[in-house]
């Protein structure tokens, strides 16, 4: 028999753990299924300086450990593992992992989104050590330095333009000789004297993985075949994100890019299913906004369950 729960939360990043905290304080006894990447993208981040209340910053893994402990303190149960299948067309919802089966009267999806990487040798080791996928998060660390942005779409132009507030020079590396970005974003980037361009270029390698820091990029021109080195102390990959929504395809409304569509807070088109964090937010993608939407999802789940007969007792969420 599946283990019956009031609320199951899938994902354990800032959104999922905040949802767990609020649901636990509401006496909903939530179950959190961590996922394979427990803690989300902040586990790959070094110093987080834009989390409110930590004026000197806090290490990403430390922040996630604190959030996890706080949720558990109020009664959230957190289990390791990844969801292998889910059925949200039935009531209660049916959720399976490799180790167990669960049924849930309410479901919070907080599976996040994964930044697309280019597959460079050793690039994962350099995340947080000169390689980033978030200019808003990490731009401050590159004051007065020369850095690179890889990509040619709106996200890349936005990242490059933002980074000129800190860096002395930003080189945009693009594999074509024209940009995919909208004209207004292109015009803004072309007009910025701090932005340089490496056209028709692909990244062959990052230096220096062995040292655990970024010292430059090895570029190959696709037209001439010439290989060159670009000395930089940081590189920002801006080729998009992929929402982790494969499990829910065909069961829930998504946009063309695969992000879950929410309305009226965190509600999806399926009653009793709520989504929060980067899995439904392709605009802000910040830890603090993910946490805020996790709070919304827990409160929305609480209100939903108040209207459903239950053998469990549910108190009003306290602040």
MARLUMMAR-145304 format. One record per residue (C-alpha): residue in one letter; x, y, z. Coordinates in steps of 0.2 Angstrom, whole numbers, padded with zeros to 4 digits, always signed. Example, Ala and Ser with C-alpha at 12.3 -4.5 7.8 and 13.67 -1.06 7.14 Angstrom:
A+0062-0022+0039S+0068-0005+0036
***
This chain:
X+0000+0000+0000X+0006+0017-0004X+0011+0029+0010X-0003+0042+0012X+0002+0060+0014X-0007+0077+0014X+0006+0085+0004X+0021+0079-0006X+0034+0091-0012X+0045+0086-0026X+0062+0095-0026X+0073+0102-0012X+0080+0118-0018X+0075+0135-0010X+0057+0133-0017X+0054+0116-0011X+0062+0118+0006X+0052+0134+0009X+0036+0125+0004X+0041+0112+0017X+0044+0124+0031X+0027+0133+0029X+0017+0117+0026X+0025+0109+0041X+0021+0124+0052X+0003+0122+0046X+0003+0105+0053X+0002+0097+0036X+0016+0084+0039X+0023+0087+0022X+0035+0074+0013X+0049+0081+0003X+0057+0070-0010X+0074+0077-0013X+0078+0072-0031X+0095+0067-0038X+0102+0085-0036X+0097+0088-0018X+0097+0106-0013X+0096+0113-0031X+0108+0124-0040X+0114+0133-0024X+0123+0117-0020X+0135+0122-0035X+0137+0140-0029X+0151+0146-0017X+0147+0163-0009X+0129+0169-0009X+0129+0188-0006X+0111+0192-0011X+0101+0182+0002X+0093+0194+0014X+0099+0193+0032X+0117+0188+0028X+0126+0204+0026X+0143+0195+0024X+0136+0181+0013X+0133+0163+0015X+0140+0148+0006X+0127+0140-0005X+0128+0122+0002X+0127+0130+0020X+0112+0140+0016X+0103+0124+0009X+0108+0114+0025X+0101+0128+0036X+0084+0128+0026X+0083+0109+0027X+0086+0109+0045X+0073+0122+0048X+0060+0113+0038X+0064+0097+0048X+0063+0106+0064X+0045+0109+0061X+0041+0091+0056X+0044+0090+0037X+0050+0073+0032X+0064+0073+0019X+0068+0057+0009X+0082+0054-0003X+0079+0048-0020X+0071+0053-0037X+0053+0052-0043X+0052+0039-0056X+0034+0041-0061X+0019+0051-0056X+0000+0051-0060X-0009+0067-0057X-0024+0061-0066X-0030+0051-0051X-0036+0056-0034X-0026+0055-0023X-0010+0058-0034X+0001+0043-0036X+0020+0045-0034X+0033+0032-0036X+0052+0032-0032X+0064+0017-0034X+0062+0014-0015X+0043+0018-0011X+0026+0023-0017X+0016+0037-0010X-0001+0045-0012X-0004+0063-0010X-0020+0074-0008X-0010+0089-0013X+0006+0090-0023X+0019+0104-0024X+0031+0103-0039X+0048+0112-0036X+0059+0102-0047X+0068+0118-0054X+0077+0120-0070X+0094+0115-0076X+0106+0128-0084X+0112+0121-0101X+0130+0118-0102X+0142+0116-0117X+0150+0099-0111X+0168+0107-0109X+0180+0095-0100X+0180+0099-0082X+0167+0113-0083X+0157+0106-0068X+0172+0108-0057X+0173+0126-0061X+0155+0131-0057X+0157+0144-0043X+0176+0145-0047X+0175+0157-0061X+0161+0149-0071X+0143+0154-0069X+0126+0153-0077X+0119+0168-0067X+0126+0186-0070X+0114+0193-0057X+0121+0181-0044X+0139+0182-0048X+0143+0198-0057X+0149+0207-0042X+0164+0195-0040X+0172+0201-0056X+0174+0220-0053X+0188+0227-0064X+0191+0210-0073X+0190+0204-0091X+0176+0190-0093X+0167+0181-0107X+0149+0177-0110X+0144+0162-0121X+0128+0164-0131X+0119+0174-0144X+0101+0176-0138X+0092+0188-0127X+0098+0180-0111X+0116+0182-0117X+0114+0200-0122X+0106+0204-0105X+0119+0195-0096X+0133+0204-0105X+0125+0221-0103X+0123+0218-0085X+0140+0212-0082X+0148+0228-0089X+0143+0236-0073X+0157+0227-0065X+0169+0220-0077X+0182+0230-0087X+0178+0221-0103X+0165+0208-0108X+0168+0197-0123X+0153+0189-0131X+0158+0172-0139X+0145+0167-0152X+0146+0152-0164X+0138+0162-0178X+0141+0179-0186X+0123+0186-0182X+0114+0186-0165X+0097+0177-0161X+0093+0191-0149X+0079+0204-0152X+0085+0220-0161X+0082+0230-0145X+0094+0219-0135X+0107+0219-0150X+0107+0237-0151X+0110+0240-0133X+0124+0227-0133X+0132+0235-0149X+0132+0252-0141X+0141+0247-0126X+0159+0251-0127X+0164+0238-0114X+0157+0223-0125X+0168+0215-0137X+0164+0201-0150X+0171+0184-0154X+0161+0179-0170X+0160+0162-0177X+0168+0155-0162X+0166+0140-0152X+0174+0136-0135X+0186+0121-0137X+0192+0121-0118X+0192+0131-0102X+0209+0135-0094X+0213+0131-0080X+0203+0116-0073X+0219+0109-0064X+0221+0125-0055X+0202+0126-0050X+0200+0143-0058X+0196+0151-0075X+0211+0159-0083X+0206+0159-0101X+0196+0151-0115X+0203+0141-0130X+0192+0147-0145X+0191+0140-0163X+0185+0150-0177X+0172+0140-0187X+0176+0149-0203X+0195+0150-0203X+0199+0136-0192X+0211+0146-0182X+0213+0142-0163X+0216+0156-0151X+0216+0159-0133X+0206+0173-0124X+0213+0177-0107X+0198+0180-0095X+0195+0177-0077X+0177+0172-0078X+0165+0165-0091X+0146+0166-0090X+0136+0152-0100X+0120+0160-0106X+0113+0147-0118X+0097+0145-0108X+0089+0133-0095X+0079+0117-0097X+0064+0115-0084X+0064+0099-0076X+0046+0094-0081X+0048+0078-0091X+0038+0068-0078X+0023+0079-0080X+0022+0080-0099X+0005+0077-0105X-0003+0079-0088X-0001+0098-0084X-0001+0114-0094X+0016+0120-0099X+0022+0134-0111X+0031+0131-0127X+0048+0130-0117X+0042+0117-0105X+0039+0128-0090X+0024+0124-0079X+0010+0137-0081X+0004+0144-0065X-0010+0157-0061X-0018+0165-0045X-0002+0162-0036X+0005+0144-0038X-0010+0135-0045X-0009+0125-0060X-0023+0119-0071X-0024+0103-0061X-0033+0106-0044X-0022+0102-0030X-0006+0103-0039X+0005+0118-0036X+0021+0124-0044X+0035+0135-0037X+0052+0141-0041X+0062+0139-0057X+0051+0126-0064X+0038+0139-0067X+0049+0155-0067X+0060+0158-0083X+0061+0177-0079X+0069+0180-0062X+0077+0163-0057X+0083+0169-0040X+0084+0160-0024X+0074+0173-0015X+0060+0173-0028X+0060+0154-0028X+0058+0154-0009X+0044+0167-0010X+0035+0156-0022X+0038+0141-0011X+0029+0150+0003X+0014+0154-0009X+0013+0136-0014X+0012+0130+0004X-0002+0142+0008X-0011+0138-0008X-0010+0120-0004X-0016+0123+0014X-0031+0133+0007X-0035+0119-0005X-0035+0106+0008X-0046+0116+0019X-0060+0112+0007X-0057+0094+0006X-0063+0081+0019X-0048+0074+0028X-0044+0062+0042X-0030+0074+0046X-0031+0090+0056X-0024+0106+0048X-0021+0122+0057X-0020+0139+0049X-0003+0143+0043X+0006+0154+0055X+0019+0167+0049
***
